[in-house]
Amino acid sequence: MSDIDRRRLIRKIGFKITPFVFVVSCLSQIDKMTLNYAGVLGIYHDTGISHDQFGLVGSMLYVGQIVSQVSQHPSKAFIKLIRFKPMELPSAYIMQRVPMSKFLGVTTFLWGSTQALMALANTFPRLIACRVLLGVFDASVIPATTLIIKRFHPRSHQAFYIGLVYASIALAIGLGSLFTYAMAHITSGGLSPWRWCFIIWGVLSAICGVIVFFLLPDTLDSRYLALSNVEKDMARQVLDDAQRPTTQSIQWHHIRESLRESRFYCQIIISILVSLPNSCIGNFSSQIIHEMGFSSLNSILLNIPRSVYEIIAYIGFAYIIRHTRCKHQVSFTIASFMLIPFVGLLLLVVQPIPPAARLFGVCIAPTVFALSGLQTLISTNVSGTTKVNFYLMTHVAGITIGDYIGPIMMRDPPRYTRAMTGYLTATGVSALLFVYYGWSLHYDNKRRCAYLTELPASDNDEKDFEDRTDVENKHFIYRP
């Protein structure tokens, strides 16, 4: 197969798959951000909640995500844990047993319906209940979209496409702010503008779920991809994971192997730490901007500069780790780029400082490189169906914990000094952990290369299509 044919085939598959991933990720982010906009559109007045209760409502989405990731049968899970079998994660369990189109389509429809129903909530308990349900249905978006990219894109392209997915999330901030600004002027039907925001975005997400259910390809044989038999054979040669078996049974030794790896715990801690400032900005950015002296409607629009920055940052970062020498040093590149959100958070802590500088700090404070970079490291350095699922679900669990804690820390408006100091510390520690992560991958590569030449050549062939982990596959080379 020539390089031209290879690139043409990759583009053809990507053109059919990527829009689904982008739209689902985009709507997921907008639905999470809708509460942020509601904070300056009258939700306090209509529901009677306080500032601290608003923070709890924001955090409850992540409680719902945790609920969807822990066992439905605690007693059985505890028995399995005693027997060195960790708790089953229902989302990972289901994803491995049903077609991805059906799983992602149903969960997207359910979260959209829940988002629309949130417009009916007029008390603190009802808001809490809706946010928990929203979190339950939204929890699997990140692992599901990552698995789709991993299945339909070559390993060398996955970092770029994951970066583009996060760019679509950043785009959602700008689009959400722009369209919500327009929705804020809707006064018909006797409903407040914030209720219309929940209804409109929820209905759009539900419609998207139906489309995903029926059209998203699950395999190379999908009619939607419209591949000829020759193209299917070519695709199986090009794609690293599409031709590998995706076992439907849980491989417990994959999970035990993960639990013995320091990188497994490192990625969980990083996921928690970098999510603290992200959830703060995601839930409170409009209110932080409003407290600088801007009007309610303008505080919504002023989220757009952050969106522009994040789009440029994600695409730029994806390009750097795909087309420059940094593609061989992803971990250390991320650690270096963590200086940018560190400066942004510093601008929000230092007093006194002009509103323009604080607004700039809000724009660059999110740790935009960390989560997409960490997801890339997992996607390209972890192998084995169950092991990949386990890594991704615990990665999401770490994000969920950080997202839950982040809004609760925002307790001393309008400067939020203690919270911002905590976010600064978390950002610095996570940068150091990225350095360790990269060093660990380098160390394992050196050990592997030392005896790789001693393995018989036959070891290359017969097991290439087995569902082996990166540790079991002695020819697997890590990409730090």
Buried (B, 14 or more C-beta within 10 A) or exposed (E): EEEEEBEEBBEBBBEBBBEBBBBBBBBBBBBBBBBBBBBBBBBBEBBEBEEEBBBBBBBBBBBBBBBBBBBEEEEEBEEBEEEEBBBBBBBBBBBBEBBBBBBBBBBBBBBBBBBBBBBEBEEBEBBBBBBBBBBBBBBBBBBBBBBBBBBBBBBEBBBBBBBBBBBBBBBBBBBBBBBBBEBBEBEEEEBBBBBBBBBBBBBBBBBBBBBBBEBBBBEBEBEBBEBEEEBBBBBEEBBBBBBBEBBEEBBBEBBEBBEEBEBBBBBBBBBBBBBBBBBBBBBBBBBBBBBBEBEBBBBBBBBBBBBBBBBEBBBBBBBBBBEEEBBEBBBBBBBBBBEBBBBBBBBBBEEEBEEEEBBBBBBBBBBBBBBBBBBBBBBBBBBBBBBBBBBBBBBBBBBBBBBBBBBBBBEEEEBBEEBBBBBBEBBBBBBEBBBBBBEBBBEBBEEBEEEEEEEEEEEEEEBEEEBBBBBBBBEBEBBB
